[in-house]
Amino acid sequence: MSAKNIPIFKGANNEEACKKVMGNLKFKGECLNELHARINKSLELIETMIVKNPTEENKMLLLETMEIHKRTKCVATWSEPHSVHDDEGKAVIQTNKNGKFIYEKQGYHKHINTTDWQVSITNKKTVRVHLKDKYAEDLRKLYSSIPHVKDLTVY
């Protein structure tokens, strides 16, 4: 089989078909951008409502809307030693010339879960979504128990 006959995309055997597939992908990307813009606008309207009338129902509406749209927030960051696999497939922590660990930044993301989050209004009259103290403390315990972890920050 020659290289000419291999389709660039499934169902695209020639340049014209390839352009059509690419046009469809561009259209889908534009639709996705429009969807995100609408979701962001909805969240902004709910935040404005919370500032005007900070009831628990309005705060829960924001959390539930974020959960429905699978909006994630970074809840913790930390540095962990960089590891590579040796010839036998075992993980080996990399070190520099002085024998100190080489660290890399990692992040922990979690989908919004309404039971772990709370909503408050800042002094600048903006809405802040943040972890409840108990959940933040549980995360600190969990990640500080991992060997060689440093620069742990829980938000």
Backbone hydrogen bonds in HBPLUS format (Angstrom, degrees):
<---DONOR---> <-ACCEPTOR-->    atom                        ^
c    i                          cat <-CA-CA->   ^        H-A-AA   ^      H-
h    n   atom  resd res      DA  || num        DHA   H-A  angle D-A-AA Bond
n    s   type  num  typ     dist DA aas  dist angle  dist       angle   num
A0005-ASN N   A0002-SER O   3.30 MM   3  5.83 141.5  2.46 109.8 117.7     1
A0006-ILE N   A0003-ALA O   3.36 MM   3  5.51 159.4  2.41 103.7 109.7     2
A0012-ALA N   A0009-PHE O   2.86 MM   3  5.11 163.3  1.89 135.4 133.4     3
A0018-CYS N   A0014-ASN O   2.94 MM   4  6.17 152.5  2.02 149.6 158.4     4
A0019-LYS N   A0015-GLU O   2.93 MM   4  6.22 152.9  2.00 149.4 155.7     5
A0020-LYS N   A0016-GLU O   3.09 MM   4  6.39 151.9  2.17 144.1 151.7     6
A0021-VAL N   A0017-ALA O   2.99 MM   4  6.29 157.6  2.04 149.3 154.6     7
A0022-MET N   A0018-CYS O   2.91 MM   4  6.18 162.5  1.94 151.1 156.0     8
A0023-GLY N   A0019-LYS O   2.85 MM   4  6.03 150.7  1.94 144.5 152.8     9
A0024-ASN N   A0020-LYS O   2.99 MM   4  6.29 151.9  2.07 145.9 153.0    10
A0025-LEU N   A0021-VAL O   2.98 MM   4  6.32 154.2  2.05 149.0 156.2    11
A0026-LYS N   A0022-MET O   2.93 MM   4  6.19 156.5  1.99 149.0 155.0    12
A0027-PHE N   A0023-GLY O   2.95 MM   4  6.17 157.5  2.00 146.4 152.5    13
A0028-LYS N   A0024-ASN O   2.92 MM   4  6.18 156.9  1.97 148.4 154.4    14
A0029-GLY N   A0025-LEU O   2.95 MM   4  6.20 151.8  2.03 145.9 153.7    15
A0030-GLU N   A0026-LYS O   2.93 MM   4  6.23 153.8  2.00 149.2 156.2    16
A0031-CYS N   A0027-PHE O   2.92 MM   4  6.20 155.3  1.98 149.1 156.1    17
A0032-LEU N   A0028-LYS O   2.93 MM   4  6.15 153.6  2.00 144.7 152.0    18
A0033-ASN N   A0029-GLY O   2.96 MM   4  6.22 157.3  2.01 147.7 153.5    19
A0034-GLU N   A0030-GLU O   3.00 MM   4  6.23 156.1  2.06 146.1 152.6    20
A0035-LEU N   A0031-CYS O   2.90 MM   4  6.13 154.6  1.96 147.6 154.8    21
A0036-HIS N   A0032-LEU O   2.98 MM   4  6.27 162.8  2.01 152.5 156.1    22
A0037-ALA N   A0033-ASN O   2.98 MM   4  6.19 153.3  2.05 145.2 152.9    23
A0038-ARG N   A0034-GLU O   3.01 MM   4  6.26 154.9  2.07 148.6 154.6    24
A0039-ILE N   A0035-LEU O   2.96 MM   4  6.26 157.9  2.01 151.5 157.9    25
A0040-ASN N   A0036-HIS O   2.89 MM   4  6.07 164.6  1.91 151.2 155.4    26
A0041-LYS N   A0037-ALA O   2.98 MM   4  6.17 153.2  2.06 142.8 150.2    27
A0042-SER N   A0038-ARG O   2.96 MM   4  6.21 154.4  2.03 146.7 153.4    28
A0043-LEU N   A0039-ILE O   2.95 MM   4  6.28 159.5  1.99 153.6 158.9    29
A0044-GLU N   A0040-ASN O   2.92 MM   4  6.16 154.5  1.99 147.9 155.0    30
A0045-LEU N   A0041-LYS O   2.98 MM   4  6.24 153.2  2.05 147.7 154.4    31
A0046-ILE N   A0042-SER O   3.02 MM   4  6.33 156.3  2.08 149.5 155.8    32
A0047-GLU N   A0043-LEU O   2.92 MM   4  6.17 155.7  1.98 147.1 154.1    33
A0048-THR N   A0044-GLU O   2.95 MM   4  6.21 153.6  2.03 146.4 153.2    34
A0049-MET N   A0045-LEU O   2.99 MM   4  6.25 152.6  2.07 143.7 151.2    35
A0050-ILE N   A0046-ILE O   2.92 MM   4  6.24 147.4  2.03 146.6 155.7    36
A0051-VAL N   A0047-GLU O   3.04 MM   4  6.35 156.9  2.10 150.3 155.4    37
A0052-LYS N   A0048-THR O   3.10 MM   4  6.35 157.1  2.15 147.2 153.1    38
A0053-ASN N   A0049-MET O   2.82 MM   4  5.89 154.2  1.88 147.5 155.4    39
A0055-THR N   A0053-ASN O   2.78 MM   2  5.82 139.1  1.94 111.1  98.2    40
A0059-LYS N   A0055-THR O   3.12 MM   4  6.44 157.2  2.17 147.3 153.8    41
A0060-MET N   A0056-GLU O   2.89 MM   4  6.09 156.9  1.95 147.5 153.7    42
A0061-LEU N   A0057-GLU O   2.94 MM   4  6.14 146.6  2.05 141.8 151.2    43
A0062-LEU N   A0058-ASN O   3.21 MM   4  6.55 151.5  2.30 144.5 150.0    44
A0063-LEU N   A0059-LYS O   3.16 MM   4  6.53 165.2  2.18 150.7 153.7    45
A0064-GLU N   A0060-MET O   2.80 MM   4  5.94 166.1  1.82 155.9 160.0    46
A0065-THR N   A0061-LEU O   2.91 MM   4  5.98 152.5  1.99 143.1 150.9    47
A0066-MET N   A0062-LEU O   2.95 MM   4  6.20 157.7  2.00 151.3 157.2    48
A0067-GLU N   A0063-LEU O   2.92 MM   4  6.16 153.2  2.00 145.5 153.3    49
A0068-ILE N   A0064-GLU O   2.88 MM   4  6.09 158.6  1.92 147.9 153.3    50
A0069-HIS N   A0065-THR O   3.11 MM   4  6.31 158.2  2.16 146.5 151.4    51
A0071-ARG N   A0066-MET O   2.93 MM   5  5.14 172.5  1.93 154.4 154.7    52
A0070-LYS N   A0067-GLU O   3.10 MM   3  4.93 159.8  2.14 102.9 107.5    53
A0075-VAL N   A0108-TYR O   3.19 MM  33  6.14 155.5  2.25 160.5 167.9    54
A0155-TYR N   A0075-VAL O   2.97 MM  80  5.24 162.4  2.01 132.8 138.5    55
A0108-TYR N   A0076-ALA O   2.95 MM  32  5.30 156.5  2.01 165.6 160.1    56
A0077-THR N   A0153-THR O   2.90 MM  76  5.33 152.5  1.98 147.8 156.9    57
A0153-THR N   A0077-THR O   2.84 MM  76  5.33 159.2  1.89 161.7 164.2    58
A0078-TRP N   A0106-GLN O   3.40 MM  28  5.65 164.3  2.43 137.4 139.9    59
A0106-GLN N   A0078-TRP O   2.94 MM  28  5.65 164.5  1.96 179.8 174.8    60
A0079-SER N   A0150-LYS O   2.75 MM  71  5.21 166.0  1.77 169.4 165.8    61
A0150-LYS N   A0079-SER O   3.01 MM  71  5.21 163.9  2.04 144.6 149.3    62
A0080-GLU N   A0104-GLU O   3.10 MM  24  5.71 164.2  2.13 156.7 157.6    63
A0104-GLU N   A0080-GLU O   3.00 MM  24  5.71 156.2  2.06 146.0 150.4    64
A0082-HIS N   A0102-ILE O   2.69 MM  20  5.75 168.5  1.70 173.0 168.8    65
A0094-GLN N   A0082-HIS O   2.78 MM  12  5.76 170.0  1.79 162.4 165.6    66
A0084-VAL N   A0092-VAL O   2.83 MM   8  5.34 159.5  1.87 150.7 151.9    67
A0092-VAL N   A0084-VAL O   2.61 MM   8  5.34 164.2  1.64 165.4 171.1    68
A0086-ASP N   A0090-LYS O   2.89 MM   4  5.57 158.7  1.93 154.2 157.3    69
A0089-GLY N   A0086-ASP O   2.99 MM   3  5.28 162.0  2.02 112.5 118.1    70
A0102-ILE N   A0094-GLN O   3.14 MM   8  5.85 154.6  2.21 143.0 139.4    71
A0096-ASN N   A0100-LYS O   2.86 MM   4  5.60 153.3  1.93 153.9 160.6    72
A0099-GLY N   A0096-ASN O   3.06 MM   3  5.33 163.3  2.09 113.4 117.6    73
A0116-ASP N   A0113-ASN O   2.84 MM   3  5.66 154.6  1.91 133.0 139.4    74
A0132-LYS N   A0116-ASP O   2.98 MM  16  5.78 158.1  2.02 147.1 145.1    75
A0118-GLN N   A0130-HIS O   2.82 MM  12  5.60 154.7  1.89 161.0 169.2    76
A0130-HIS N   A0118-GLN O   2.94 MM  12  5.60 165.8  1.96 163.5 167.3    77
A0120-SER N   A0128-ARG O   2.90 MM   8  5.30 161.1  1.94 151.9 158.3    78
A0128-ARG N   A0120-SER O   2.78 MM   8  5.30 165.9  1.80 163.1 163.5    79
A0122-THR N   A0126-THR O   2.84 MM   4  5.40 164.5  1.86 160.5 164.5    80
A0125-LYS N   A0122-THR O   2.99 MM   3  5.24 152.2  2.07 115.2 116.9    81
A0136-ALA N   A0132-LYS O   3.03 MM   4  6.27 162.6  2.06 158.6 164.3    82
A0137-GLU N   A0133-ASP O   2.92 MM   4  6.10 155.6  1.98 150.0 156.3    83
A0138-ASP N   A0134-LYS O   2.98 MM   4  6.27 153.6  2.05 146.4 153.7    84
A0139-LEU N   A0135-TYR O   2.99 MM   4  6.29 153.0  2.06 147.7 154.5    85
A0140-ARG N   A0136-ALA O   2.99 MM   4  6.30 155.1  2.06 146.4 153.2    86
A0141-LYS N   A0137-GLU O   3.02 MM   4  6.31 162.3  2.06 152.3 156.0    87
A0142-LEU N   A0138-ASP O   2.96 MM   4  6.15 160.7  1.99 146.7 152.5    88
A0143-TYR N   A0139-LEU O   2.93 MM   4  6.11 174.9  1.93 161.0 160.5    89
A0144-SER N   A0140-ARG O   2.93 MM   4  5.83 149.9  2.02 145.7 154.0    90
A0146-ILE N   A0143-TYR O   3.35 MM   3  5.48 159.3  2.40 101.2 107.2    91
